[in-house]
Amino acid sequence: MFTRKPVLDALLLRRVAVNGLDTGETWFTGRFVEYDDATFVFEQCETHPGPGETAQPIKGRQYIDRIHVWPGEL
């Protein structure tokens, strides 16, 4: 049985940076809307711009396996 984690519950419905676990780099930003034991779900996502770039919207919901990323508070 999966139990909710208070740290993740505190981030629900907030805008977060989605960081890769392997490199620690920010992949994109988005609103953290759901999670379960295997997946994080984000919506209203944008690319993470590099120097001199502009963030671009990412269409639809993003479903990311939890073993690859960690949502970080902005």
N, C-alpha and C positions, 0 to 999 in steps of 0.2 A: 504494500500500500504506500502511495506517495503522500508525504506530508508537506504542507506549504512552508516556505522559509520566510521569516519575518523581514530579513534583509531585502529579499526580492519583492515581497508584498509592499514595502515602503516605496519602491520604484514604480509600481504599477501606475499607469496613466500619466506618467511623467515623461518628459523629453530626456533621452539618454544618449550617450555615445556608445556605439557598439564596437567593442575592442576585441581584436583577435587574441586568443590565448597564446598562440605560438610566437607572435612577434610583439604583442602589446600595442600595435598600431591601431588607430581608430579606423574602422571600415566605413561606417556611415553613422548618421544620427537619425533618430526616429522616436516616436511615442511607443513606450513599452506597454502592450495591451494584454498579453496573456502569457502563461507558461505552464508547462507540465513537466513530468520527469525527464523528457527527452528534447523538448523544443521550446525556444523563445519566439514570440510573435511580436512584430513591430509594424506600425503603420505611420503614414505621413512622414516617410523617410526622405532624406537628402544625402547626397554624396558628401564626403568629408573633403573639402577643397584644400589643395596645396597652396603654397605661397603664390599670390597673384591670380588665383583661380576663383571661380564663383561656384557655390554649391548648386547642384542640379537635382531636381526632384526625381525620386524613384517611384514608379507607379505601383499601386497595389500593396498588399501586405507582404511582409518578408518573414519567412519561416526559416529559422536558423537552428541547427542542432546545438544543444547546450555544450557539447564537448569542444566546440570551436570558438565560442565567443563568451564575453562577459559584459553585461550592461553596466556602464559607469555613469554616475550622476553628472549632469552638466552644471 
